[in-house]
Amino acid sequence: MAYSNPNYEHLKGAYLFAEVAKRSTQYKQAHPDRRVISLGIGDVTLPLAPAVVDAMHKAVDDMARKESLYGYGPYEGYDFLLEQIVEHDYKARGVTLDKSEIFVSDGAKSDTGNIGDIFCTRNSVLIADPAYPVYIDTNVMSGRSVTLLPCTEENGFVPVPPKESYGLVYLCSPNNPTGAVMNKEQLAAWVSYAKQHGAVLLFDGAYEAFIRDPALPRSIYEVEGAKEVAIEFRSYSKTAGFTGVRCGYTVIPKELTLTGEGGPMNANRLWLRRQSTKYNGTSYITQRGAKAVYDAEGSRQVKANIDFYLENAAIIKKGLDDRGIHCIGGANSPYIWLKCPDGLSSWDFFDRLLDECNVIGTPGEGFGECGKGWFRLTGFGSREDTLEAVSRLNRLK
Ligand SMILES: *Cc1c(COP(=O)(O)O)cnc(C)c1O
């Protein structure tokens, strides 16, 4: 007999995007004459930067020749990419890391989902609500008890450390779905919480490249002492349009020590052991593409793409402000998080926006209890659609 993992029976149905798709399709079928615009997109829409495409083409040519074929690569990633990460993502921000503290991967979803492998299932887990669903679901799959930390309008949707003690804490800044960005003091409060309680912070920085305010931290390691308590996840998905290419990395500083049964265990060593057992490395072609993101031309092109999404987000935010609809985000983030007007529920507002403006967004309650009555729009659309959608907000009754 083969028993299934009973933890999977405790997962909540992932019905958010399916339900959005269902309602949208029904509406379009009933009103074929209306042009429906989606501002619910959680994926990039601009093509890869030309410098990235060039680098990947060259890498394919390398693979086509016997003398320059790359087979299995290092589990942690190629030096040519690790060096760029150390130099540009960290040293430039005053953070000193060693190459051996960085693990290149196929993206932040896998890493935020897999990191649980190195932690005991008895650890208690704290997750800021609303949240990227991966954090909750992967912990439920492995049978850990999860506590949700409410983030609300009152605290600007920024998680505040509780009094109670937890082993693992997931944080995401700039946040998906709320667009809230934590400042240095707010991050520092979590670092001191982690030190006080012996907790580990799992910091998702997938949207770091959208930060334009120089006063805001781009890495949790900009906070003094964070290396002893934090793991950081990064991704080229939103940074460089790699959602379909697949590349990211995870940072585990050497200072990070966990409590083992036979004494202290080094988290970096445990993750290397995990990766070398279950992962055979990110493709050479992909890593060549990622390296180009740091070259002079590549970094300019990638920044221009992010600027474009940020401008879209600013246009949406201004449109909402002009109509007196309260929202946060929309700066240093591609996401705009709005409070549904007239006390509407997330799904009632979804239906009204679709019916009256022919615009699709994402109901906030799909991201957790604290998303009830809130709604997510994104800057990932085209300029034309973004402007058109904003002008249609006037039709809201
Ligand atoms: C998009 C996103 C990621 C990135 O996932 P990849 O697997 O690297 O594409 C990670 N975290 C959050 C919160 C995201 O929205």
The ligand as an SDF file (V2000), in Angstrom:
LIG
                    3D

 15 15  0  0  0  0  0  0  0  0999 V2000
    7.7130   36.4780   -8.1720 C   0  0  0  0  0  0  0  0  0  0  0  0
    8.0880   36.2140   -6.7850 C   0  0  0  0  0  0  0  0  0  0  0  0
    9.1980   35.4300   -6.4820 C   0  0  0  0  0  0  0  0  0  0  0  0
   10.0970   34.9450   -7.5760 C   0  0  0  0  0  0  0  0  0  0  0  0
    9.8890   33.6450   -7.9230 O   0  0  0  0  0  0  0  0  0  0  0  0
   10.8240   32.9450   -9.0040 P   0  0  0  0  0  0  0  0  0  0  0  0
   10.6600   31.5210   -8.6690 O   0  0  0  0  0  0  0  0  0  0  0  0
   12.2220   33.4240   -8.8120 O   0  0  0  0  0  0  0  0  0  0  0  0
   10.2750   33.3070  -10.3490 O   0  0  0  0  0  0  0  0  0  0  0  0
    9.5440   35.2160   -5.1680 C   0  0  0  0  0  0  0  0  0  0  0  0
    8.8410   35.7740   -4.1730 N   0  0  0  0  0  0  0  0  0  0  0  0
    7.7810   36.5590   -4.4100 C   0  0  0  0  0  0  0  0  0  0  0  0
    7.0810   37.1930   -3.2950 C   0  0  0  0  0  0  0  0  0  0  0  0
    7.3610   36.7820   -5.7290 C   0  0  0  0  0  0  0  0  0  0  0  0
    6.3050   37.5430   -5.9660 O   0  0  0  0  0  0  0  0  0  0  0  0
  1  2  1  0
  2  3  1  0
  2 14  2  0
  3  4  1  0
  3 10  2  0
  4  5  1  0
  5  6  1  0
  6  7  2  0
  6  8  1  0
  6  9  1  0
 10 11  1  0
 11 12  2  0
 12 13  1  0
 12 14  1  0
 14 15  1  0
M  END
$$$$
